[in-house]
């Protein structure tokens, strides 16, 4: 890490939210961010592209700051240590997810629910994220990347993987149960691998033929469209698609006592529905953010299984086009931006 670094960096910057068709992100040169006490500056190698980024860029989420650099599935190398930072060494490869910090003092934090902390800050929303060549993160909210995962394959684990893992836990899916996955993008294609490792039979509901093919490749027991009736009642279900109209369909396919987990940070309105769909002690619950415990457990599982991440890699400057492809359902698996400077080869730690 002794070679000289530039004083400025390239970044995709959001100055005003708008439809992704209008290409609201602009490629700019900015000064390098400086790490504060307990912080790391990362030389970013890769950043995954997430539906939450799309909701941020289009203004579906309230934006606490503008201008903003999106991106919260960051893989980078520790390039500079802020005062007092000592958890990681220079040159170590780490990952940065959605949760950027929590207060550690509120009732939620004390109960292990830092994902619900009212003072939580999120990467690529409250603070600048990974659509840039350098990023700063508190060392307490960064994670070592398991060996064996190259940069591009590691990036989707940090949100798609972690949120899918938390959704699977909150669905309370057990070994031998039938689990339905509605939507089959970045998160679902990782969650199916964890679910099958845990002994679940997985049923996938998706419209895109390419996504159906990937689901079959990853061991789905049955694949159909969201409106299709599965051959067996589901014990549990996770809805990844940000579409409220799917909720009644999932409940209709669910047995009494089952659970539907809603994995998105944003969803269109859920339509009015008959009480019969939820009667029978069926549960509908949202999945809000993630905790550090979720991230550590998922990364450990990812190495043990091992999880295979299906990725499409694009240059940083094409972030607008990638988000548009994501919105239109044209990404197979997960999309990842190649953020590294030209002289930085990809490596797996």
C-alpha positions in Angstrom: 0.0 0.0 0.0 3.0 2.3 -0.3 2.4 3.5 -3.8 1.2 7.1 -4.1 -2.6 7.7 -4.2 -4.3 10.4 -6.3 -5.8 13.3 -4.5 -9.2 12.9 -6.3 -11.5 10.1 -7.2 -14.1 9.2 -9.7 -17.7 8.7 -8.3 -21.2 8.4 -9.6 -23.1 11.2 -7.8 -26.8 11.7 -7.2 -27.6 15.4 -7.0 -31.3 15.2 -7.6 -33.5 12.1 -7.4 -35.4 11.2 -10.5 -36.6 8.3 -12.8 -33.7 6.1 -13.7 -34.7 6.6 -17.4 -33.4 10.1 -17.0 -29.9 8.9 -15.9 -29.8 10.9 -12.6 -26.3 9.7 -11.6 -23.4 11.7 -13.0 -19.7 10.7 -13.2 -17.7 13.3 -11.3 -14.2 13.8 -9.8 -14.3 14.5 -6.1 -11.7 15.0 -3.4 -10.8 11.8 -1.5 -12.8 11.4 1.8 -10.7 11.5 5.0 -11.3 8.9 7.7 -12.2 10.2 11.1 -11.6 8.6 14.5 -12.2 4.8 14.4 -12.8 4.9 10.6 -11.2 3.2 7.6 -10.7 4.6 4.1 -11.1 1.8 1.6 -9.8 1.6 -1.9 -13.0 0.2 -3.4 -12.6 -2.8 -5.7 -16.3 -3.7 -6.4 -19.8 -2.6 -5.4 -22.9 -4.6 -5.8 -26.0 -2.9 -7.3 -29.2 -3.3 -5.3 -32.9 -2.5 -5.6 -32.4 -0.3 -2.6 -30.0 1.8 -4.7 -32.7 2.1 -7.3 -35.2 3.2 -4.7 -32.7 5.8 -3.5 -31.9 7.1 -6.9 -35.5 7.4 -7.9 -36.5 9.0 -4.6 -38.7 6.3 -3.3 -36.8 6.6 0.0 -36.5 9.9 1.9 -33.0 11.2 1.2 -31.3 12.6 4.3 -28.5 14.2 2.2 -27.8 15.4 -1.3 -25.5 15.2 -3.1 -25.1 11.5 -2.4 -22.9 8.6 -3.6 -25.1 5.4 -3.6 -23.9 1.9 -3.1 -23.8 -0.4 0.0 -22.3 -3.7 -1.1 -18.7 -2.6 -1.0 -15.6 -4.7 -1.3 -12.4 -2.8 -0.8 -8.9 -2.7 0.6 -8.0 -0.8 3.8 -5.9 2.1 2.4 -5.8 4.5 5.4 -6.6 4.3 9.1 -8.3 7.1 11.0 -7.1 8.0 14.5 -7.6 5.0 16.9 -8.6 2.6 14.2 -6.9 -0.8 14.9 -9.3 -3.6 14.1 -8.0 -4.0 10.5 -4.5 -3.6 9.0 -3.5 -1.7 5.9 -4.0 -3.9 2.8 -6.7 -6.1 4.4 -9.7 -6.7 2.3 -13.1 -5.9 3.9 -16.7 -5.6 3.1 -19.2 -2.8 3.9 -23.0 -3.5 4.0 -26.2 -1.4 4.4 -25.9 -0.7 8.2 -23.2 1.9 8.6 -23.6 2.7 12.3 -26.0 2.4 15.2 -26.1 4.3 18.5 -25.4 1.3 20.7 -27.4 2.9 23.6 -31.1 2.8 22.8 -33.4 -0.1 23.9 -33.2 -1.7 20.4 -29.4 -1.7 20.4 -29.3 -3.1 23.9 -31.7 -5.9 22.9 -29.6 -6.9 19.8 -32.0 -5.1 17.4 -29.6 -2.5 16.1 -31.3 -2.8 12.7 -34.2 -0.9 14.4 -32.1 1.7 16.0 -33.8 5.1 15.5 -30.4 6.7 15.1 -29.0 4.1 12.6 -27.2 5.4 9.6 -27.1 3.5 6.3 -24.4 3.3 3.7 -25.3 5.0 0.4 -28.2 6.8 2.1 -27.0 8.8 5.1 -23.3 8.5 4.2 -21.6 8.2 0.8 -21.3 4.7 -0.5 -19.4 2.5 -2.9 -20.2 3.9 -6.3 -16.8 5.6 -5.9 -13.1 4.7 -6.0 -12.7 5.4 -2.3 -15.1 5.2 0.7 -15.0 5.7 4.4 -16.6 3.4 7.0 -16.5 2.9 10.8 -14.3 0.0 11.5 -16.9 -1.5 13.8 -19.3 -1.9 10.8 -16.8 -3.5 8.4 -16.2 -7.2 7.9 -13.4 -9.4 6.7 -14.2 -11.1 3.4 -13.8 -14.9 3.4 -10.9 -16.2 1.3 -12.1 -17.9 -1.8 -14.6 -15.2 -2.8 -13.2 -12.9 -5.6 -14.1 -9.3 -5.3 -17.1 -9.4 -7.7 -18.5 -12.6 -6.2 -18.1 -11.3 -2.6 -20.0 -8.0 -3.1 -23.6 -9.4 -3.4 -23.1 -11.2 -0.1 -23.1 -7.9 1.8 -26.7 -7.0 1.2 -28.4 -9.5 -1.1 -26.9 -12.3 0.9 -27.4 -10.7 4.4 -30.9 -9.5 3.9 -31.9 -12.8 2.3 -30.4 -14.6 5.3 -32.3 -12.4 7.8 -35.6 -12.9 5.8 -35.0 -16.6 5.9 -34.5 -16.5 9.7 -37.6 -14.3 10.2 -39.7 -16.6 8.0 -38.9 -19.3 10.6 -38.3 -21.9 7.9 -37.3 -25.3 9.3 -35.6 -28.3 7.8 -38.0 -30.3 5.6 -40.5 -27.4 5.1 -41.6 -26.0 1.8 -40.4 -22.4 1.3 -41.7 -20.1 -1.4 -39.5 -17.3 -2.9 -41.4 -14.6 -4.8 -39.1 -12.8 -7.1 -35.7 -14.3 -8.1 -33.1 -11.6 -8.3 -29.8 -11.0 -6.5 -31.1 -11.8 -3.0 -33.3 -14.8 -3.8 -30.6 -16.6 -5.9 -28.4 -16.6 -2.7 -31.2 -17.3 -0.3 -32.2 -20.5 -2.2 -28.7 -21.9 -1.6 -28.8 -21.2 2.1 -32.4 -22.6 2.3 -31.4 -25.8 0.5 -28.3 -26.2 2.7 -30.7 -26.0 5.7 -32.9 -28.8 4.2 -35.8 -26.8 2.8 -37.7 -27.6 -0.3 -37.8 -24.4 -2.3 -40.6 -23.2 -4.7 -39.8 -20.2 -6.8 -42.3 -17.7 -8.2 -41.0 -15.4 -10.9 -42.0 -14.1 -14.3 -38.7 -13.9 -16.2 -37.8 -17.0 -18.1 -34.1 -16.4 -17.5 -34.8 -16.2 -13.7 -36.8 -19.4 -13.9 -33.9 -21.2 -15.6 -31.5 -20.0 -12.9 -33.9 -21.2 -10.2 -34.0 -24.6 -11.7 -30.2 -24.7 -11.9 -29.9 -23.8 -8.2 -32.2 -26.7 -7.2 -35.7 -25.3 -7.0 -38.3 -28.1 -6.5 -40.9 -26.2 -8.6 -40.9 -23.0 -10.6 -43.8 -20.9 -11.7 -45.2 -17.4 -12.1 -46.5 -15.4 -9.0 -50.1 -16.1 -10.0 -49.6 -19.8 -10.3 -50.8 -22.2 -7.7 -48.0 -24.4 -6.4 -48.5 -28.2 -6.2 -48.3 -28.1 -2.4 -49.1 -25.6 0.3 -46.2 -23.5 1.4 -45.0 -23.6 5.0 -43.1 -20.3 4.7 -42.6 -17.6 2.0 -40.3 -14.7 1.4 -41.3 -11.9 -1.0 -38.3 -10.2 -2.6 -40.2 -8.3 -5.3 -41.2 -4.8 -4.2 -44.8 -5.5 -5.3 -47.6 -5.3 -2.8 -50.0 -7.2 -5.0 -48.0 -10.4 -4.4 -48.8 -10.5 -0.7 -52.4 -11.9 -1.1 -51.0 -14.5 -3.6 -48.4 -15.6 -1.1 -51.0 -15.9 1.7 -53.3 -17.9 -0.6 -50.5 -20.4 -1.1 -49.6 -20.6 2.6 -50.7 -23.2 5.1 -52.3 -22.2 8.5 -49.6 -21.2 10.9 -47.2 -20.2 8.2 -45.2 -17.0 7.8 -44.7 -14.6 4.9 -41.6 -12.4 5.3 -41.4 -9.1 3.2 -37.7 -8.6 2.4 -37.8 -5.2 0.7 -37.0 -1.8 2.1 -39.7 -0.4 -0.1 -43.0 -2.0 -1.5 -45.9 -0.8 -3.5 -49.2 -0.6 -1.5 -50.7 -3.9 -0.4 -54.2 -4.3 -1.8 -57.3 -4.7 0.4 -57.8 -8.5 1.0 -60.1 -10.9 2.7 -59.5 -11.7 6.3 -59.7 -15.3 5.4 -56.2 -15.0 3.8 -54.6 -14.2 7.1 -56.9 -16.2 9.3 -55.5 -19.5 10.7 -52.7 -17.8 12.5 -50.8 -16.9 9.4 -48.2 -14.2 10.0 -47.0 -11.4 7.7 -43.9 -9.6 8.9 -41.5 -7.1 7.4 -37.7 -7.4 7.3 -36.0 -4.2 8.3 -32.3 -3.7 7.5 -29.7 -6.1 9.1 -27.5 -6.5 12.2 -23.8 -7.1 12.5 -24.6 -10.6 13.8 -26.5 -11.3 10.6 -23.6 -10.3 8.4 -21.1 -12.3 10.4 -23.3 -15.4 10.3 -24.0 -15.1 6.6 -20.4 -14.7 5.7 -19.5 -17.7 7.7 -22.3 -19.8 6.1 -21.3 -18.5 2.6 -17.8 -19.9 3.1 -19.1 -23.2 4.5 -21.7 -24.0 1.9 -20.0 -22.5 -0.2 -22.4 -20.1 -1.8 -22.0 -19.4 -5.6 -22.8 -15.8 -6.6 -24.0 -15.4 -10.2 -22.8 -12.0 -11.2 -22.9 -9.6 -14.2 -20.0 -7.1 -14.0 -20.2 -3.5 -15.4 -17.9 -0.5 -15.4 -18.6 2.2 -12.7 -19.6 4.7 -15.4 -22.5 2.5 -16.5 -24.3 2.6 -13.1 -27.4 4.3 -14.6 -27.7 1.7 -17.3 -27.3 -1.1 -14.8 -30.0 0.3 -12.5 -32.3 0.5 -15.5 -31.6 -3.1 -16.4 -32.3 -4.1 -12.8 -35.6 -2.3 -12.8 -36.6 -4.0 -16.0 -35.7 -7.4 -14.6 -32.8 -8.0 -17.1 -30.1 -9.0 -14.6 -29.3 -12.7 -14.1 -28.3 -13.1 -10.5 -26.6 -9.9 -9.2 -25.1 -6.9 -10.9 -21.7 -5.6 -9.7 -19.8 -2.5 -10.6 -16.1 -2.8 -11.3 -14.9 0.3 -9.3 -11.2 -0.4 -9.0 -8.6 1.8 -10.6 -7.2 0.3 -13.9 -4.0 -1.0 -12.3 -5.8 -2.9 -9.6 -6.3 -6.6 -10.5 -9.2 -8.5 -8.9 -8.1 -10.8 -6.1 -9.7 -13.1 -3.6 -7.8 -12.2 -0.5 
